[in-house]
Amino acid sequence: MRYINFSDEPPAMSPDEFFMNEALKEARLALAEKEIPIGAVVVCKGQIIGRGHNLTERLTDVSAHAEMQALTAAANYMGGKYLKECTLYVTLEPCVMCAGAAYWFQLGKIVFGAYDVKLGFGRLNQKITHPKTIITGGIRENECAELVRNFFKSKR
Amino acid sequence: MRYINFSDEPPAMSPDEFFMNEALKEARLALAEKEIPIGAVVVCKGQIIGRGHNLTERLTDVSAHAEMQALTAAANYMGGKYLKECTLYVTLEPCVMCAGAAYWFQLGKIVFGAYDVKLGFGRLNQKITHPKTIITGGIRENECAELVRNFFKSKR
């Protein structure tokens, strides 16, 4: 019961909620640029070392996903190859390509917001991430899902 | 029987062999740069519109695979999002990340050289490429495999 609030202050966020909020900020940046609103941050020892949002329209590159931006930025910051101690926070369940990238980075943990039943990597019945990568889904799920849902609604 | 040779000239190459040879040239460029020798080209209507080789060391980016370079170069050349009419030639069977990228590009065809039993996308029992993507493997397989095999032998 860590988050019961006895004061008038707003309830404290868990670290996962805090960093997912940062990923949501990235998603809103994508939205402001008329991109599908998906955002990501990479965190190492409590510090954000990579940020990214969907840039498929701006770069005319269907592979320019939020996760790819955040992971390469993080690896660049680290100056090394692997992100074993790092967590990727992303507002939507990663696709197969991004989960495949996470394999190569030997990512420590993936925390995602909304589930993507159709295109998320979780639809596969074989593990494609690194054997040591921990997966958590559903953090701030509603906010993450609603951003994408409203985006596509406004397109119709 | 298109390739029977009645003259003293060397036998003609099939288009697949010709373009795989171009991918092999890219792989040798990688080798010269001390990268794992994997190369790729993207072909549209008989013309090479994207080239790439493995740049994981130079870019310190484990996701900088030959296919990713060639696909983004091709999409950039096309100025559009999709590569429906295009074929990716790559010397090694693509990994899950690259096959996942090919899904987003709605790639017409993938032709690869050597099989990658451990990390190739073919190990998965579900299709992760686009439903319309045609897959062919084993073109100039020995040359493609030998390049990578010799590279790792020389590392030991």
Interface residues (C-beta under 8 A of the other chain):
Chain A: T56 T60 D61 V62 S63 M68 L71 T72 A75 N76 G79 G80 K81 Y82 C95 V96 M97 C98 A99 G100 A101 Y103 W104 F105 R123 L124 N125 Q126 I128
Chain B: T56 T60 D61 V62 S63 M68 L71 T72 A75 N76 G79 G80 K81 Y82 C95 V96 M97 C98 A99 G100 A101 Y103 W104 F105 R123 L124 N125 Q126 I128
